[in-house]
Amino acid sequence: MSIADASMTRDVLRDLGRRPVDISNLDVHVQHGVVYLRGRIDKLRGYYEDMDLEEELNIILKCLHQKTGITDVVCEVDLQGPSIRERMSPRRRRYY
């Protein structure tokens, strides 16, 4: 890994750390300006119970695409917890 890639990886991890998601099961690295996100993100326990992980992931991806030096983002991320479609189903709606 080059020095520039290592520096960009630290910057990406710093940016991800500012978002209200648990990234402890997420592998992040940058190679030749391409960001690779692999693993799983989850909601922080006791933090933003009604947060939509899909929306939060889209915000993260948009921020990464706008970052100087990043040419592409490869996202292989699983979302933990119910999706917006599952939360809005009649069977589950009564819990939210």
MOPAC internal coordinates of N, CA, C and O (Angstrom, degrees):
PM7 1SCF
backbone

  N    0.0000 0     0.00 0     0.00 0    0    0    0
  C    1.4552 1     0.00 0     0.00 0    1    0    0
  C    1.5268 1   107.92 1     0.00 0    2    1    0
  O    1.2310 1   120.95 1   -49.84 1    3    2    1
  N    1.3047 1   115.79 1   130.16 1    3    2    1
  C    1.4622 1   120.01 1  -179.51 1    5    3    2
  C    1.5308 1   110.55 1   -74.80 1    6    5    3
  O    1.2310 1   121.40 1   -14.49 1    7    6    5
  N    1.3056 1   114.92 1   165.51 1    7    6    5
  C    1.4618 1   120.42 1   179.22 1    9    7    6
  C    1.5272 1   110.59 1   -62.88 1   10    9    7
  O    1.2310 1   120.33 1   140.20 1   11   10    9
  N    1.3277 1   116.97 1   -39.80 1   11   10    9
  C    1.4713 1   120.56 1   179.21 1   13   11   10
  C    1.5281 1   110.93 1   -64.30 1   14   13   11
  O    1.2310 1   120.37 1   139.11 1   15   14   13
  N    1.3377 1   116.90 1   -40.89 1   15   14   13
  C    1.4665 1   120.27 1   178.94 1   17   15   14
  C    1.5272 1   110.99 1   -66.48 1   18   17   15
  O    1.2310 1   120.16 1   139.43 1   19   18   17
  N    1.3282 1   117.30 1   -40.57 1   19   18   17
  C    1.4629 1   120.82 1   178.81 1   21   19   18
  C    1.5261 1   110.57 1   -64.36 1   22   21   19
  O    1.2310 1   120.57 1   139.19 1   23   22   21
  N    1.3172 1   116.51 1   -40.81 1   23   22   21
  C    1.4591 1   120.61 1   178.18 1   25   23   22
  C    1.5279 1   111.01 1   -65.03 1   26   25   23
  O    1.2310 1   120.41 1   137.50 1   27   26   25
  N    1.3257 1   116.81 1   -42.50 1   27   26   25
  C    1.4619 1   120.93 1   179.35 1   29   27   26
  C    1.5334 1   110.42 1   -66.34 1   30   29   27
  O    1.2310 1   119.94 1   142.86 1   31   30   29
  N    1.3353 1   117.72 1   -37.14 1   31   30   29
  C    1.4684 1   121.07 1   176.95 1   33   31   30
  C    1.5194 1   110.12 1   -60.91 1   34   33   31
  O    1.2310 1   120.06 1   135.68 1   35   34   33
  N    1.3303 1   117.50 1   -44.32 1   35   34   33
  C    1.4692 1   120.69 1   177.43 1   37   35   34
  C    1.5265 1   110.99 1   -61.57 1   38   37   35
  O    1.2310 1   120.31 1   138.71 1   39   38   37
  N    1.3242 1   117.02 1   -41.29 1   39   38   37
  C    1.4689 1   120.45 1   178.56 1   41   39   38
  C    1.5263 1   111.55 1   -63.03 1   42   41   39
  O    1.2310 1   120.59 1   137.67 1   43   42   41
  N    1.3285 1   116.48 1   -42.33 1   43   42   41
  C    1.4686 1   120.47 1   179.32 1   45   43   42
  C    1.5262 1   110.06 1   -64.73 1   46   45   43
  O    1.2310 1   120.06 1   136.05 1   47   46   45
  N    1.3367 1   117.50 1   -43.95 1   47   46   45
  C    1.4633 1   120.73 1   178.60 1   49   47   46
  C    1.5290 1   110.87 1   -62.63 1   50   49   47
  O    1.2310 1   120.19 1   142.00 1   51   50   49
  N    1.3082 1   117.23 1   -38.00 1   51   50   49
  C    1.4628 1   120.97 1   177.37 1   53   51   50
  C    1.5261 1   110.29 1   -63.73 1   54   53   51
  O    1.2310 1   120.46 1   136.47 1   55   54   53
  N    1.3207 1   116.73 1   -43.53 1   55   54   53
  C    1.4689 1   120.41 1   178.36 1   57   55   54
  C    1.5237 1   111.50 1   -64.49 1   58   57   55
  O    1.2310 1   120.31 1   139.07 1   59   58   57
  N    1.3285 1   117.01 1   -40.93 1   59   58   57
  C    1.4640 1   120.40 1   178.53 1   61   59   58
  C    1.5216 1   111.17 1   -65.68 1   62   61   59
  O    1.2310 1   120.33 1   145.34 1   63   62   61
  N    1.3172 1   116.98 1   -34.66 1   63   62   61
  C    1.4550 1   121.34 1   179.26 1   65   63   62
  C    1.5169 1   113.47 1   -66.16 1   66   65   63
  O    1.2310 1   120.15 1   160.73 1   67   66   65
  N    1.3014 1   117.33 1   -19.27 1   67   66   65
  C    1.4710 1   121.57 1   178.22 1   69   67   66
  C    1.5221 1   112.68 1   -82.68 1   70   69   67
  O    1.2310 1   120.09 1   167.78 1   71   70   69
  N    1.3021 1   117.43 1   -12.22 1   71   70   69
  C    1.4672 1   121.80 1  -179.31 1   73   71   70
  C    1.5348 1   109.26 1   -89.85 1   74   73   71
  O    1.2310 1   119.68 1   -28.75 1   75   74   73
  N    1.3316 1   118.22 1   151.25 1   75   74   73
  C    1.4731 1   121.06 1  -177.23 1   77   75   74
  C    1.5300 1   113.03 1   -82.33 1   78   77   75
  O    1.2310 1   120.30 1  -125.90 1   79   78   77
  N    1.3396 1   117.03 1    54.10 1   79   78   77
  C    1.4624 1   121.58 1   177.54 1   81   79   78
  C    1.5240 1   109.42 1  -131.80 1   82   81   79
  O    1.2310 1   121.29 1   -25.94 1   83   82   81
  N    1.3272 1   115.14 1   154.06 1   83   82   81
  C    1.4601 1   122.22 1   176.35 1   85   83   82
  C    1.5263 1   107.96 1   -87.66 1   86   85   83
  O    1.2310 1   120.24 1   -64.85 1   87   86   85
  N    1.3275 1   117.15 1   115.15 1   87   86   85
  C    1.4645 1   121.43 1  -178.68 1   89   87   86
  C    1.5270 1   111.31 1  -109.36 1   90   89   87
  O    1.2310 1   120.10 1  -160.26 1   91   90   89
  N    1.3352 1   117.42 1    19.74 1   91   90   89
  C    1.4642 1   119.92 1  -176.91 1   93   91   90
  C    1.5276 1   112.22 1   -66.08 1   94   93   91
  O    1.2310 1   119.41 1   158.59 1   95   94   93
  N    1.3204 1   118.74 1   -21.41 1   95   94   93
  C    1.4679 1   122.27 1   178.12 1   97   95   94
  C    1.5253 1   111.83 1  -106.22 1   98   97   95
  O    1.2310 1   120.44 1  -155.42 1   99   98   97
  N    1.3182 1   116.77 1    24.58 1   99   98   97
  C    1.4573 1   121.99 1  -177.56 1  101   99   98
  C    1.5241 1   109.55 1  -114.21 1  102  101   99
  O    1.2310 1   120.80 1   -51.41 1  103  102  101
  N    1.3263 1   116.08 1   128.59 1  103  102  101
  C    1.4593 1   122.18 1   175.77 1  105  103  102
  C    1.5249 1   107.62 1   -96.39 1  106  105  103
  O    1.2310 1   120.75 1   -55.95 1  107  106  105
  N    1.3257 1   116.17 1   124.05 1  107  106  105
  C    1.4630 1   121.77 1  -177.50 1  109  107  106
  C    1.5165 1   108.69 1  -125.29 1  110  109  107
  O    1.2310 1   120.73 1   -52.79 1  111  110  109
  N    1.3210 1   116.21 1   127.21 1  111  110  109
  C    1.4639 1   119.58 1   169.87 1  113  111  110
  C    1.5174 1   110.01 1  -152.66 1  114  113  111
  O    1.2310 1   121.72 1   -22.20 1  115  114  113
  N    1.3182 1   114.31 1   157.80 1  115  114  113
  C    1.4620 1   121.92 1  -179.00 1  117  115  114
  C    1.5180 1   107.83 1  -120.16 1  118  117  115
  O    1.2310 1   121.24 1   -45.85 1  119  118  117
  N    1.3215 1   115.23 1   134.15 1  119  118  117
  C    1.4588 1   120.62 1   178.17 1  121  119  118
  C    1.5262 1   108.35 1  -137.27 1  122  121  119
  O    1.2310 1   120.76 1   -63.20 1  123  122  121
  N    1.3164 1   116.15 1   116.80 1  123  122  121
  C    1.4687 1   122.95 1   179.87 1  125  123  122
  C    1.5313 1   111.99 1    55.07 1  126  125  123
  O    1.2310 1   120.56 1  -141.19 1  127  126  125
  N    1.3351 1   116.53 1    38.81 1  127  126  125
  C    1.4563 1   121.07 1   177.53 1  129  127  126
  C    1.5142 1   115.42 1    84.62 1  130  129  127
  O    1.2310 1   120.03 1   179.09 1  131  130  129
  N    1.3242 1   117.54 1    -0.91 1  131  130  129
  C    1.4667 1   121.69 1   178.61 1  133  131  130
  C    1.5281 1   108.36 1  -101.44 1  134  133  131
  O    1.2310 1   120.43 1   -54.65 1  135  134  133
  N    1.3341 1   116.78 1   125.35 1  135  134  133
  C    1.4623 1   122.23 1   179.07 1  137  135  134
  C    1.5225 1   108.61 1   -89.55 1  138  137  135
  O    1.2310 1   120.69 1   -49.87 1  139  138  137
  N    1.3271 1   116.29 1   130.13 1  139  138  137
  C    1.4604 1   122.34 1   176.91 1  141  139  138
  C    1.5231 1   108.26 1  -112.44 1  142  141  139
  O    1.2310 1   120.74 1   -59.49 1  143  142  141
  N    1.3369 1   116.19 1   120.51 1  143  142  141
  C    1.4615 1   123.26 1   176.22 1  145  143  142
  C    1.5185 1   107.25 1  -114.65 1  146  145  143
  O    1.2310 1   120.63 1   -62.68 1  147  146  145
  N    1.3312 1   116.40 1   117.32 1  147  146  145
  C    1.4653 1   120.44 1  -179.80 1  149  147  146
  C    1.5203 1   108.96 1  -135.23 1  150  149  147
  O    1.2310 1   121.06 1   -42.16 1  151  150  149
  N    1.3200 1   115.58 1   137.84 1  151  150  149
  C    1.4546 1   119.76 1   177.71 1  153  151  150
  C    1.5119 1   111.67 1   127.81 1  154  153  151
  O    1.2310 1   121.35 1    39.44 1  155  154  153
  N    1.3325 1   115.02 1  -140.56 1  155  154  153
  C    1.4572 1   120.36 1  -173.04 1  157  155  154
  C    1.5272 1   109.96 1  -138.00 1  158  157  155
  O    1.2310 1   121.01 1   -38.55 1  159  158  157
  N    1.3178 1   115.68 1   141.45 1  159  158  157
  C    1.4601 1   120.35 1   169.74 1  161  159  158
  C    1.5220 1   108.16 1  -115.38 1  162  161  159
  O    1.2310 1   121.26 1   -26.55 1  163  162  161
  N    1.2990 1   115.19 1   153.45 1  163  162  161
  C    1.4545 1   121.73 1  -177.31 1  165  163  162
  C    1.5260 1   108.19 1  -140.97 1  166  165  163
  O    1.2310 1   120.95 1   -14.24 1  167  166  165
  N    1.3174 1   115.78 1   165.76 1  167  166  165
  C    1.4569 1   120.68 1   174.02 1  169  167  166
  C    1.5246 1   108.13 1   -73.17 1  170  169  167
  O    1.2310 1   120.82 1   -32.74 1  171  170  169
  N    1.3160 1   116.04 1   147.26 1  171  170  169
  C    1.4530 1   119.56 1   172.27 1  173  171  170
  C    1.5206 1   108.28 1   -71.54 1  174  173  171
  O    1.2310 1   120.38 1   -44.45 1  175  174  173
  N    1.3059 1   116.88 1   135.55 1  175  174  173
  C    1.4585 1   120.72 1  -177.03 1  177  175  174
  C    1.5301 1   110.44 1   -63.33 1  178  177  175
  O    1.2310 1   121.16 1   -51.68 1  179  178  177
  N    1.3277 1   115.39 1   128.32 1  179  178  177
  C    1.4542 1   121.18 1   178.95 1  181  179  178
  C    1.5188 1   114.19 1    73.00 1  182  181  179
  O    1.2310 1   120.32 1  -159.84 1  183  182  181
  N    1.3045 1   116.99 1    20.16 1  183  182  181
  C    1.4635 1   121.24 1  -174.43 1  185  183  182
  C    1.5125 1   108.80 1  -134.97 1  186  185  183
  O    1.2310 1   119.32 1   -60.78 1  187  186  185
  N    1.2988 1   118.90 1   119.22 1  187  186  185
  C    1.4603 1   123.73 1   178.98 1  189  187  186
  C    1.5337 1   111.83 1    53.07 1  190  189  187
  O    1.2310 1   120.53 1  -112.60 1  191  190  189
  N    1.3001 1   116.60 1    67.40 1  191  190  189
  C    1.4684 1   121.02 1  -178.29 1  193  191  190
  C    1.5230 1   112.79 1   -59.95 1  194  193  191
  O    1.2310 1   119.89 1   149.30 1  195  194  193
  N    1.3325 1   117.81 1   -30.70 1  195  194  193
  C    1.4612 1   120.29 1  -176.81 1  197  195  194
  C    1.5296 1   112.77 1   -97.03 1  198  197  195
  O    1.2310 1   120.20 1  -165.59 1  199  198  197
  N    1.3220 1   117.23 1    14.41 1  199  198  197
  C    1.4622 1   121.24 1  -178.48 1  201  199  198
  C    1.5281 1   110.85 1   -70.11 1  202  201  199
  O    1.2310 1   120.79 1   -38.68 1  203  202  201
  N    1.3205 1   116.09 1   141.32 1  203  202  201
  C    1.4574 1   122.34 1   177.35 1  205  203  202
  C    1.5309 1   108.20 1   -97.38 1  206  205  203
  O    1.2310 1   120.21 1   -65.63 1  207  206  205
  N    1.3311 1   117.19 1   114.37 1  207  206  205
  C    1.4623 1   121.32 1  -177.75 1  209  207  206
  C    1.5246 1   112.47 1   -64.78 1  210  209  207
  O    1.2310 1   120.10 1   145.78 1  211  210  209
  N    1.3246 1   117.42 1   -34.22 1  211  210  209
  C    1.4709 1   119.77 1   178.37 1  213  211  210
  C    1.5225 1   110.56 1   -63.03 1  214  213  211
  O    1.2310 1   120.81 1   135.99 1  215  214  213
  N    1.3160 1   116.05 1   -44.01 1  215  214  213
  C    1.4607 1   120.47 1   178.99 1  217  215  214
  C    1.5291 1   110.55 1   -64.95 1  218  217  215
  O    1.2310 1   120.62 1   138.21 1  219  218  217
  N    1.3158 1   116.42 1   -41.79 1  219  218  217
  C    1.4618 1   120.51 1   179.52 1  221  219  218
  C    1.5269 1   111.19 1   -64.24 1  222  221  219
  O    1.2310 1   120.15 1   140.06 1  223  222  221
  N    1.3306 1   117.32 1   -39.94 1  223  222  221
  C    1.4621 1   120.69 1   177.02 1  225  223  222
  C    1.5269 1   110.66 1   -63.98 1  226  225  223
  O    1.2310 1   120.09 1   140.15 1  227  226  225
  N    1.3198 1   117.43 1   -39.85 1  227  226  225
  C    1.4701 1   120.59 1   177.15 1  229  227  226
  C    1.5282 1   111.62 1   -62.87 1  230  229  227
  O    1.2310 1   120.23 1   141.68 1  231  230  229
  N    1.3212 1   117.16 1   -38.32 1  231  230  229
  C    1.4638 1   121.06 1   176.89 1  233  231  230
  C    1.5272 1   110.04 1   -64.40 1  234  233  231
  O    1.2310 1   120.61 1   136.06 1  235  234  233
  N    1.3265 1   116.44 1   -43.94 1  235  234  233
  C    1.4672 1   121.10 1   178.97 1  237  235  234
  C    1.5220 1   110.45 1   -60.64 1  238  237  235
  O    1.2310 1   120.36 1   133.44 1  239  238  237
  N    1.3277 1   116.91 1   -46.56 1  239  238  237
  C    1.4646 1   120.48 1  -178.88 1  241  239  238
  C    1.5240 1   111.36 1   -63.44 1  242  241  239
  O    1.2310 1   120.49 1   140.04 1  243  242  241
  N    1.3225 1   116.67 1   -39.96 1  243  242  241
  C    1.4659 1   120.38 1   178.67 1  245  243  242
  C    1.5269 1   110.50 1   -63.37 1  246  245  243
  O    1.2310 1   120.38 1   136.48 1  247  246  245
  N    1.3271 1   116.87 1   -43.52 1  247  246  245
  C    1.4682 1   120.61 1   178.70 1  249  247  246
  C    1.5236 1   111.37 1   -62.91 1  250  249  247
  O    1.2310 1   120.37 1   139.71 1  251  250  249
  N    1.3270 1   116.90 1   -40.29 1  251  250  249
  C    1.4644 1   120.05 1  -179.80 1  253  251  250
  C    1.5200 1   111.39 1   -67.54 1  254  253  251
  O    1.2310 1   120.01 1   140.00 1  255  254  253
  N    1.3239 1   117.59 1   -40.00 1  255  254  253
  C    1.4667 1   120.76 1   179.05 1  257  255  254
  C    1.5294 1   111.68 1   -63.31 1  258  257  255
  O    1.2310 1   120.18 1   150.65 1  259  258  257
  N    1.3292 1   117.27 1   -29.35 1  259  258  257
  C    1.4614 1   121.16 1  -178.36 1  261  259  258
  C    1.5223 1   112.84 1   -83.22 1  262  261  259
  O    1.2310 1   120.35 1   168.95 1  263  262  261
  N    1.3116 1   116.93 1   -11.05 1  263  262  261
  C    1.4594 1   121.70 1  -176.69 1  265  263  262
  C    1.5296 1   111.27 1   -71.24 1  266  265  263
  O    1.2310 1   120.70 1   -43.73 1  267  266  265
  N    1.3102 1   116.28 1   136.27 1  267  266  265
  C    1.4602 1   121.77 1   178.85 1  269  267  266
  C    1.5278 1   109.94 1   -66.00 1  270  269  267
  O    1.2310 1   120.63 1   -46.69 1  271  270  269
  N    1.3147 1   116.41 1   133.31 1  271  270  269
  C    1.4559 1   121.28 1   178.09 1  273  271  270
  C    1.5120 1   114.15 1    96.65 1  274  273  271
  O    1.2310 1   120.12 1   167.48 1  275  274  273
  N    1.3386 1   117.37 1   -12.52 1  275  274  273
  C    1.4614 1   120.81 1   178.99 1  277  275  274
  C    1.5238 1   108.34 1   -96.26 1  278  277  275
  O    1.2310 1   121.20 1   -56.17 1  279  278  277
  N    1.3286 1   115.31 1   123.83 1  279  278  277
  C    1.4636 1   119.94 1  -178.86 1  281  279  278
  C    1.5193 1   112.62 1   -96.14 1  282  281  279
  O    1.2310 1   120.24 1   152.45 1  283  282  281
  N    1.3439 1   117.14 1   -27.55 1  283  282  281
  C    1.4646 1   120.52 1  -178.92 1  285  283  282
  C    1.5202 1   108.75 1  -160.52 1  286  285  283
  O    1.2310 1   120.64 1   -18.70 1  287  286  285
  N    1.3361 1   116.38 1   161.30 1  287  286  285
  C    1.4609 1   122.53 1   176.90 1  289  287  286
  C    1.5178 1   107.96 1  -129.83 1  290  289  287
  O    1.2310 1   120.73 1   -56.22 1  291  290  289
  N    1.3319 1   116.22 1   123.78 1  291  290  289
  C    1.4587 1   122.13 1   175.67 1  293  291  290
  C    1.5218 1   106.42 1  -102.21 1  294  293  291
  O    1.2310 1   120.66 1   -64.01 1  295  294  293
  N    1.3263 1   116.34 1   115.99 1  295  294  293
  C    1.4617 1   121.75 1  -173.85 1  297  295  294
  C    1.5242 1   109.72 1  -113.36 1  298  297  295
  O    1.2310 1   121.05 1   -69.95 1  299  298  297
  N    1.3134 1   115.60 1   110.05 1  299  298  297
  C    1.4639 1   122.33 1   174.92 1  301  299  298
  C    1.5257 1   107.28 1  -121.56 1  302  301  299
  O    1.2310 1   121.25 1  -115.82 1  303  302  301
  N    1.3261 1   115.22 1    64.18 1  303  302  301
  C    1.4592 1   122.43 1  -172.17 1  305  303  302
  C    1.5158 1   110.40 1  -111.29 1  306  305  303
  O    1.2310 1   121.10 1   -47.54 1  307  306  305
  N    1.3258 1   115.51 1   132.46 1  307  306  305
  C    1.4600 1   122.03 1   171.91 1  309  307  306
  C    1.5216 1   107.74 1   -95.08 1  310  309  307
  O    1.2310 1   120.92 1   -38.71 1  311  310  309
  N    1.3183 1   115.85 1   141.29 1  311  310  309
  C    1.4534 1   121.07 1   178.54 1  313  311  310
  C    1.5172 1   108.84 1  -100.65 1  314  313  311
  O    1.2310 1   120.54 1   -51.61 1  315  314  313
  N    1.3103 1   116.57 1   128.39 1  315  314  313
  C    1.4546 1   121.47 1   178.54 1  317  315  314
  C    1.5175 1   108.20 1   -87.53 1  318  317  315
  O    1.2310 1   120.27 1   -38.01 1  319  318  317
  N    1.3125 1   117.09 1   141.99 1  319  318  317
  C    1.4537 1   120.28 1   178.35 1  321  319  318
  C    1.5128 1   111.64 1    96.74 1  322  321  319
  O    1.2310 1   120.25 1    -8.60 1  323  322  321
  N    1.3422 1   117.13 1   171.40 1  323  322  321
  C    1.4635 1   120.58 1  -177.13 1  325  323  322
  C    1.5225 1   112.22 1   -70.84 1  326  325  323
  O    1.2310 1   120.96 1   -36.33 1  327  326  325
  N    1.3210 1   115.77 1   143.67 1  327  326  325
  C    1.4626 1   120.54 1   176.44 1  329  327  326
  C    1.5241 1   108.77 1   -78.65 1  330  329  327
  O    1.2310 1   120.56 1    -7.81 1  331  330  329
  N    1.3082 1   116.53 1   172.19 1  331  330  329
  C    1.4663 1   120.85 1   179.60 1  333  331  330
  C    1.5238 1   110.67 1   -62.10 1  334  333  331
  O    1.2310 1   120.17 1   142.81 1  335  334  333
  N    1.3178 1   117.29 1   -37.19 1  335  334  333
  C    1.4671 1   120.92 1   178.91 1  337  335  334
  C    1.5328 1   110.38 1   -64.12 1  338  337  335
  O    1.2310 1   120.36 1   137.10 1  339  338  337
  N    1.3322 1   116.92 1   -42.90 1  339  338  337
  C    1.4607 1   119.81 1   178.99 1  341  339  338
  C    1.5248 1   111.18 1   -67.03 1  342  341  339
  O    1.2310 1   120.53 1   141.90 1  343  342  341
  N    1.3453 1   116.59 1   -38.10 1  343  342  341
  C    1.4578 1   119.41 1  -179.35 1  345  343  342
  C    1.5132 1   112.15 1   -67.18 1  346  345  343
  O    1.2310 1   119.94 1   151.02 1  347  346  345
  N    1.3250 1   117.73 1   -28.98 1  347  346  345
  C    1.4538 1   120.42 1  -176.85 1  349  347  346
  C    1.5280 1   112.98 1   -94.28 1  350  349  347
  O    1.2310 1   119.69 1  -178.91 1  351  350  349
  N    1.3189 1   118.20 1     1.09 1  351  350  349
  C    1.4588 1   119.67 1   177.60 1  353  351  350
  C    1.5305 1   108.77 1   -67.35 1  354  353  351
  O    1.2310 1   119.80 1   -31.35 1  355  354  353
  N    1.3314 1   117.98 1   148.65 1  355  354  353
  C    1.4702 1   120.52 1  -177.25 1  357  355  354
  C    1.5265 1   112.81 1   -58.02 1  358  357  355
  O    1.2310 1   120.58 1   147.47 1  359  358  357
  N    1.3204 1   116.49 1   -32.53 1  359  358  357
  C    1.4623 1   119.84 1  -177.77 1  361  359  358
  C    1.5319 1   111.20 1   -67.40 1  362  361  359
  O    1.2310 1   119.80 1   142.23 1  363  362  361
  N    1.3196 1   117.98 1   -37.77 1  363  362  361
  C    1.4557 1   121.54 1  -175.41 1  365  363  362
  C    1.5220 1   113.43 1   -97.54 1  366  365  363
  O    1.2310 1   119.70 1   165.11 1  367  366  365
  N    1.3208 1   118.17 1   -14.89 1  367  366  365
  C    1.4614 1   121.45 1  -173.10 1  369  367  366
  C    1.5225 1   111.96 1   -58.46 1  370  369  367
  O    1.2310 1   119.82 1   147.54 1  371  370  369
  N    1.3022 1   117.95 1   -32.46 1  371  370  369
  C    1.4591 1   120.15 1  -176.24 1  373  371  370
  C    1.5317 1   112.51 1   -65.04 1  374  373  371
  O    1.2310 1   119.59 1   162.43 1  375  374  373
  N    1.3347 1   118.39 1   -17.57 1  375  374  373
  C    1.4585 1   121.48 1  -179.06 1  377  375  374
  C    1.5218 1   112.73 1   -88.13 1  378  377  375
  O    1.2310 1   120.06 1   171.88 1  379  378  377
  N    1.3350 1   117.50 1    -8.12 1  379  378  377
  C    1.4661 1   119.53 1  -175.42 1  381  379  378
  C    1.4917 1   111.47 1  -115.96 1  382  381  379
  O    1.2310 1   120.10 1   180.00 1  383  382  381

